Each structure stands twice: as structure tokens, then as C-alpha cells.
């Protein structure tokens, strides 16, 4: 690998000395021959890299989306819970995987709850948070399409002729001033305390982006309502009762399964592009923090997404994805927190590196101790946690597409 060393240049302009420092943080290019094909449409490269004198170990997967498909899967196939990236990959029969979105990491029963938008197989498991960047995936019969953007994802409750309101969240811990929607993907019950009221909706009929439901019962000051397999639960904290009185009143009179009756609830899923305001058609979506590149230009959005300066400008292990100018898709891990071995990258350094590899659009996923890449059942990077591979919330997995059947020839 070639390395680019820092240099300085003195210039005199209008009577003043101007000292210009040009630091080449991206010191080498990953050439085509550095990649090895490990499966049809899957190329792998392990890169030893330097920024100045600081070493880095980088793992790259370059994917042909006509030969592989991408899927997002949550740990344990639920909305909460933790599982290692390698375990998710093994369960799904994937040839490769990386850790994906940010999530709640603690010792509570809600560990693994996505800290941003998460949708799996068209089922919205978590709402968008702080307008964080996201990766949307659409798997067609012949190819997969990916879109990097800021997505607004939420559920809206409609009732009566034209009344509606937005839920504060979906499938997560309810606070006293919040109204949360729970779906069967969450758990057996809502895991709430008794400081609230819960409407149990049953006989929900799915119709594209909405459900039509009726209220089976209302549980007041009980908590932990069982979530019906064919239904939902609306959980209202005591401090949110006043703003939900119309909804509660309507729920007490609900009982018809006919959508033409005025007492049928409508639960509507909305996923839109925050930039364009248009509907996003996706199968899976996961979240990250900070766009890195947009239209071949570095575009860091971490401040807009309310991330800390230390998160962006200190060196950490990183996981990222990028769309390449040749149409292929890149998955990247950068090891870090290993002095003398691999120091990690800032977001700007990561963006510069991806730009040098031909990235058109790119985003940063969860990193730090979560950073993991799995190939053929083995972790190929070195996670930074002392205990090794961390349990995470969700992962992006890579599966081989089945070869198309040749057209039958008629005699």
C-alpha cells in the first residue's frame, strides 16, 4: 500500500505569511487486486492502513446486488433483545453480515430496542429518532436496491370520521407522558407499569399501510396488557390521558368489525423521506448516525442528528455502508481502541476513506464495541470490547441469490 505523508507549504500573500497545512488522511487506495472473490457477487479485502503514523485495520465487503440480497434482522427476531452479529448470521444462513443500527444497551428488559427507525420485512419495529440517517433496502426478484436518507417513520391513529393523532413511539418503554403503540413483534405483553391506561385492539385487518381494528377492552391502572397475535395495544401514560380523552372515549364505544362503521380504529404506518416528503417504498430500514457522503461529496450530518462532538471527532471503531459509483455496495468495518494496532477513525476520516474507494453515498452505522463483520460464520475483524464480540440489536445480512432458471425450450 502507498502511504501519503503530511506536508506543509508556506505562501506569502498581501504582505502576510500564510502557513497552509495539507494532511493526507487518506493515504492509499484499495486496488481491484486487493479484493478476493469468496462467493459469487461477494468480494472481501482486509486492509492494513495508516493515517500519518497511526495504524488501522479495515475489513471490506464489496457486493454485487444482482447476485446477493440484503436483509435487516433484529436480534431474536423480536423488537427487543440482544444477540451477536455472528449468531444472527448463522440463524439466517447468511454468508456475511455486519452490525447495523444503534440500540438501547443496558441491563433492562428493554435492551436491544432500536434507537432510531427499524423496519424488518415491512413491519415497523421502531420509530425514527432525531431525524437520524437510515438505510432502506428493497429486494426485487433480480436485484436489491438501497437508499441512504433521512426517513420519518411513525404510526398514526385514526378514529371517527377525520380524527387522528400520532403515537410518541412504538415497541419501547412507555414514559408517563407518552402514548406508545405495541405490536406482536414486541413481546408477550407491554411490560408497562400500572400508571396508565391501555386499549387492547383485536381483529386487526391489514391493508397495505394500515390496520383496521376494534377495541376488545380497556385496562386502567393495570399495565402489562397481553398483546393479541391479531391485534395491538395502545398504552397511555397517566400524564398523557388528557390529550387522549377523545381516543379513549371512542375506544369505549368501539365494537364493530365493519370498517364502514364510524367506531373502527385505523392504525396507519407512515414512512417518508424527510428531504423530499415522499413515501419511501422499502422492505427493511435500519438507522445510523451521520450521513458521510452525498452525491460524491462529504456531507456530515451528525450535528443535525444531535450526536456529540466526541462521537464525531474522536477516533472510534466504525461500521459503515456505501453505494459505489459502479453500482456495487460496500460494507466496511474499521477496528479501533487498539493502540499500536488499529486506532479507529473520526467521521471525517471515514468519509475521506470511503470517497477514495469510489463511494457515491455513504453513512455511518453503530460502531464502538458493536463494530463486527462476519464472513462465512467467522468474525473477521477484532471487536474492541474486552469480552470480544458484543451482543447487538440488529444486523445487515448478506445471502446469495439463487441462479435464475434457464428458460425451458420447446421442441
C-alpha positions in Angstrom: 0.0 0.0 0.0 1.2 3.5 -0.8 1.1 6.0 2.1 0.7 9.7 1.9 2.7 11.7 4.4 1.7 15.1 5.8 3.5 18.1 4.4 3.3 21.9 4.9 3.6 24.7 2.5 4.4 28.4 3.2 2.8 31.0 1.0 3.2 34.8 1.0 0.0 36.8 0.2 -0.7 40.5 0.5 2.2 41.0 2.9 1.3 38.2 5.3 2.8 34.8 5.7 0.2 32.1 5.4 1.1 28.7 6.6 -1.0 26.0 4.9 -1.1 22.5 6.2 -2.2 19.8 3.9 -2.7 16.5 5.7 -3.4 13.5 3.6 -5.5 11.4 5.9 -6.5 9.0 3.1 -3.1 7.6 2.2 -3.8 4.8 -0.1 -6.3 3.3 -2.5 -7.7 -0.2 -2.3 -6.9 -1.6 -5.7 -9.0 -4.1 -7.5 -6.5 -6.9 -6.9 -6.8 -6.4 -3.1 -10.2 -7.9 -3.3 -10.7 -11.7 -3.4 -14.0 -13.2 -4.5 -15.3 -15.5 -1.8 -18.7 -16.1 -3.3 -20.5 -15.1 -6.5 -21.1 -11.4 -6.0 -19.1 -11.2 -2.7 -15.6 -9.8 -2.6 -13.5 -9.4 0.5 -10.5 -7.3 1.4 -8.5 -6.9 4.6 -6.6 -3.6 4.5 -3.6 -2.5 6.7 -3.8 1.2 6.5 -2.2 4.3 8.1 -3.2 7.8 8.8 0.1 9.5 9.3 1.9 7.0 11.6 -1.3 5.7 13.2 -2.2 2.1 12.1 -5.6 0.9 11.1 -7.1 -2.5 10.2 -10.0 -2.3 7.9 -12.3 -5.0 6.5 -14.3 -4.5 3.3 -17.0 -6.5 1.6 -17.9 -5.4 -1.9 -21.2 -6.7 -3.1 -22.9 -7.2 -6.5 -26.6 -6.6 -5.6 -27.7 -8.6 -8.6 -26.0 -11.7 -7.1 -26.7 -11.2 -3.4 -29.6 -9.9 -1.4 -29.5 -7.7 1.7 -31.8 -8.1 4.7 -32.0 -6.4 8.1 -32.8 -8.7 11.0 -33.3 -7.9 14.7 -31.9 -9.9 17.5 -34.0 -12.9 18.4 -36.5 -11.8 15.7 -38.3 -9.5 18.1 -38.4 -5.8 18.7 -36.2 -6.1 21.8 -33.4 -8.4 22.9 -29.7 -8.7 22.1 -27.8 -11.2 20.0 -24.3 -11.3 18.4 -23.9 -10.5 14.8 -22.4 -13.9 14.1 -25.4 -15.6 15.8 -27.9 -13.7 13.6 -25.9 -14.5 10.5 -25.8 -18.2 11.4 -29.6 -18.3 12.2 -30.4 -16.7 8.8 -28.0 -18.8 6.8 -26.1 -15.7 5.6 -22.7 -15.8 4.0 -21.8 -12.4 5.6 -23.1 -9.8 8.0 -22.3 -6.6 9.8 -23.8 -5.0 12.9 -26.2 -2.3 11.9 -28.3 0.3 13.9 -27.9 2.0 17.2 -29.9 0.4 20.1 -30.5 0.5 23.8 -27.6 -1.1 25.6 -28.3 -1.7 29.3 -29.3 -4.4 31.7 -33.0 -3.7 31.4 -35.8 -5.8 29.9 -35.8 -3.2 27.0 -32.2 -3.8 26.0 -31.9 -4.1 22.2 -34.7 -1.6 21.5 -33.6 0.3 18.3 -32.5 3.9 18.9 -34.0 5.0 15.6 -36.0 3.7 12.8 -36.1 0.0 12.3 -38.3 -2.0 9.9 -38.0 -5.7 9.1 -39.9 -7.4 6.3 -42.2 -4.4 6.1 -43.0 -4.5 9.8 -42.1 -1.2 11.6 -40.5 -2.1 14.9 -39.2 1.3 16.0 -39.9 4.9 15.1 -37.4 7.5 13.8 -35.4 9.5 16.3 -33.7 12.9 15.9 -34.0 12.6 12.1 -31.1 10.1 12.1 -29.8 8.8 8.8 -31.1 5.5 7.6 -30.5 2.7 5.1 -33.6 1.5 3.2 -33.5 -1.8 1.3 -35.8 -3.1 -1.4 -35.3 -6.7 -2.6 -36.6 -7.3 -6.0 -36.6 -10.6 -7.9 -33.5 -9.8 -9.8 -31.6 -7.2 -7.7 -31.6 -5.3 -4.4 -31.9 -1.6 -4.3 -30.6 0.6 -1.4 -31.3 4.2 -0.5 -29.5 6.3 2.1 -31.5 9.2 3.5 -33.3 10.7 6.4 -36.6 8.9 6.9 -39.6 9.9 9.1 -41.3 6.7 10.3 -44.3 6.7 12.7 -47.8 5.3 13.3 -50.9 7.5 13.2 -54.1 6.5 14.9 -57.3 7.5 13.1 -60.8 7.2 14.5 -64.2 8.7 13.8 -64.6 10.5 10.5 -61.4 12.5 10.5 -59.8 12.5 14.0 -56.2 11.3 14.3 -53.1 11.7 16.4 -49.5 10.5 16.2 -48.1 8.0 18.7 -45.0 9.0 20.6 -43.3 5.8 19.8 -43.7 2.1 19.0 -42.5 -1.0 20.9 -40.5 0.6 23.6 -40.6 1.6 27.3 -43.5 4.0 27.9 -42.9 7.1 29.9 -45.7 8.7 32.0 -46.4 11.5 29.4 -46.3 9.2 26.3 -48.7 7.2 24.2 -46.9 4.1 22.8 -48.2 1.5 20.3 -47.2 -2.1 20.9 -47.3 -4.7 18.2 -47.0 -8.5 18.4 -43.3 -8.2 17.5 -42.6 -6.6 20.8 -43.2 -9.3 23.5 -46.0 -11.3 25.1 -47.2 -8.2 26.8 -46.5 -4.4 27.0 -44.1 -4.7 30.0 -45.6 -1.4 31.4 -46.3 -0.4 35.0 -49.7 0.3 36.4 -49.5 4.1 35.9 -51.5 4.2 32.7 -54.4 3.1 30.6 -54.2 0.5 27.8 -56.6 -0.2 25.0 -56.4 -3.7 23.6 -57.2 -3.8 19.9 -58.1 -7.1 18.2 -59.3 -8.5 14.9 -56.9 -6.2 13.1 -57.3 -6.4 9.3 -54.1 -5.5 7.4 -54.5 -3.4 4.2 -51.2 -2.2 2.7 -50.0 0.6 5.1 -52.8 0.4 7.6 -54.7 -1.8 10.0 -58.4 -1.7 10.8 -59.1 -2.7 14.4 -61.7 -2.7 17.1 -61.2 -2.3 20.9 -61.7 -5.5 22.9 -61.1 -4.0 26.3 -59.6 -1.1 28.2 -57.3 -1.8 31.1 -57.0 1.0 33.6 -54.1 1.2 36.1 -53.0 -2.3 35.5 -50.1 -2.4 33.0 -48.6 -5.5 31.2 -51.6 -6.0 28.9 -51.2 -9.1 26.7 -50.7 -8.2 23.0 -53.1 -10.2 20.9 -51.5 -12.1 18.0 -54.1 -10.5 15.7 -54.0 -7.1 17.4 -52.2 -4.2 19.0 -52.2 -2.4 22.3 -52.3 1.4 22.8 -50.6 2.3 26.1 -51.3 5.8 27.5 -49.3 7.1 30.5 -51.3 8.9 33.2 -49.7 12.3 32.2 -50.9 11.8 28.6 -54.5 10.9 29.5 -55.8 14.5 28.9 -54.6 14.6 25.3 -56.1 11.2 24.5 -59.5 11.6 26.0 -61.2 11.6 22.6 -59.4 8.4 21.7 -60.4 6.7 25.0 -64.0 7.8 24.7 -64.1 6.4 21.1 -62.5 3.2 22.4 -65.2 2.7 25.0 -67.8 2.7 22.2 -65.9 0.5 19.7 -67.2 -2.9 18.9 -67.8 -3.2 15.2 -65.6 -5.1 12.8 -67.1 -3.3 9.8 -64.7 -0.6 8.5 -67.7 1.4 7.3 -68.8 2.0 10.9 -67.5 5.1 12.5 -66.2 3.4 15.6 -63.5 1.4 13.8 -59.9 2.3 14.6 -57.4 3.0 11.8 -53.7 2.5 12.6 -51.7 3.9 9.7 -47.9 3.4 9.1 -46.2 6.4 7.6 -42.6 6.3 6.2 -41.5 9.4 4.3 -38.3 10.9 3.0 -37.5 13.9 5.3 -35.8 15.7 2.4 -38.5 15.1 -0.2 -41.6 14.4 1.8 -42.4 11.5 -0.5 -43.3 8.0 0.5 -40.5 5.5 1.0 -41.1 2.1 -0.5 -38.8 -0.3 1.4 -38.8 -3.8 2.8 -36.2 -3.1 5.5 -34.8 0.0 7.1 -32.1 0.4 9.8 -30.7 3.5 11.4 -27.3 5.1 11.8 -25.8 8.4 12.9 -24.5 10.7 10.3 -24.5 10.7 6.6 -21.0 10.6 5.4 -21.2 11.2 1.7 -24.0 12.5 -0.6 -23.6 12.7 -4.4 -19.9 12.1 -4.2 -19.4 15.0 -1.7 -18.5 14.7 2.0 -21.7 15.6 3.9 -21.5 15.1 7.7 -24.9 15.5 9.4 -24.0 14.5 13.0 -24.9 17.9 14.5 -28.3 17.9 12.8 -28.8 14.4 14.2 -27.9 15.6 17.7 -24.7 13.5 18.1 -21.9 14.6 20.3 -18.7 16.3 19.1 -16.7 13.5 20.7 -18.7 10.9 18.8 -17.9 12.6 15.5 -14.4 14.0 16.0 -12.7 11.3 18.2 -11.4 8.1 16.7 -13.6 5.1 17.4 -14.2 1.7 15.8 -16.6 2.3 12.9 -19.1 0.4 10.8 -20.3 1.9 7.6 -22.0 1.2 4.2 -21.6 2.9 0.9 -23.1 2.9 -2.6 -20.2 2.8 -5.1 -20.1 4.6 -8.4 -20.0 1.3 -10.3 -23.3 0.3 -8.7 -21.9 -2.1 -6.2 -22.5 -1.9 -2.4 -19.7 -1.7 0.2 -19.8 -2.8 3.8 -16.9 -1.6 6.0 -15.6 -2.1 9.5 -12.7 -0.1 11.0 -11.1 -1.6 14.1 -10.2 0.9 16.9 -9.3 1.4 20.5 -6.3 -0.9 20.0 -3.1 1.4 20.4 -0.3 0.4 18.1 -2.6 -2.0 16.1 -5.7 0.0 15.0 -6.8 3.4 16.3 -10.1 3.9 14.7 -11.4 6.9 12.6 -13.2 10.1 13.0 -16.3 10.5 10.9 -14.5 12.9 8.5 -11.6 10.4 8.2 -14.0 7.7 7.4 -15.8 9.8 4.8 -12.5 10.6 3.1 -11.5 7.0 3.0 -14.8 5.9 1.5 -14.6 8.7 -1.0 -11.3 7.3 -2.1 -12.9 3.9 -2.8 -15.5 5.4 -5.1 -18.4 6.0 -2.8 -21.3 8.0 -4.1 -23.4 7.9 -1.0 -22.4 6.6 2.4 -23.5 6.5 6.1 -22.1 5.6 9.5 -23.8 2.8 11.4 -23.4 1.8 15.1 -19.7 1.5 16.0 -17.5 1.3 19.0 -17.7 -2.1 20.7 -20.5 -3.1 18.4 -18.4 -3.0 15.2 -18.4 -6.5 13.8 -18.0 -8.2 10.4 -18.8 -11.8 9.9 -17.8 -13.8 6.8 -18.6 -17.5 6.4 -19.5 -17.9 10.0 -16.3 -16.2 11.4 -15.8 -12.8 12.9 -13.0 -11.3 10.6 -12.4 -8.1 12.4 -11.3 -7.6 16.1 -14.1 -6.2 18.2 -12.9 -3.7 20.8 -14.8 -4.9 23.9 -12.5 -6.9 26.3 -15.1 -9.7 26.3 -15.0 -10.0 22.5 -18.0 -9.8 20.2 -20.8 -7.7 21.6 -24.5 -8.6 21.5 -26.2 -6.0 19.4 -29.8 -5.0 18.3 -29.9 -5.6 14.6 -27.6 -6.7 11.7 -27.5 -6.4 7.9 -27.0 -9.9 6.5 -25.9 -11.0 3.0 -27.4 -14.0 1.3 -26.7 -15.4 -2.1 -29.4 -15.2 -4.8 -30.5 -18.4 -6.3 -29.4 -18.6 -10.0 -32.3 -17.9 -12.4 -33.7 -21.0 -14.0 -33.0 -21.2 -17.7 -36.0 -20.8 -19.9 -37.5 -24.1 -21.0 -37.0 -24.9 -24.6 -40.0 -26.1 -26.5 -39.4 -28.9 -29.1 
